Amino acid sequence: MSRREAAVTLLGRWRDQPCQFVVENFGVEPDAWQRDALEAFASTNPAKRRISLQAATGPGKSAVLAWCGLHFLSIAQHIRLVQ
């Protein structure tokens, strides 16, 4: 398998398994509620993508937000970033 094919396979797996993306890239295991948020964010169903994180200080809301952003930037195709 070429490096390109390996990368395509890896990105395809990460697209479908956002929690695996977090585990493999950051070495942490998301909590159950964080898993739910990651899977909702990566869903192809637009209705499931609407998520709200409401919790006390310190449970990991910012971490989930960062993981979602990095996941999107890692797997998205044909994106244009505007400054």
Summary of the structure (lengths in Angstrom):
residues: 83
radius of gyration: 13.8
end to end distance: 37.1
largest distance: 46.6
contacts: 174
relative contact order: 0.16
helix: 63%
strand: 0%
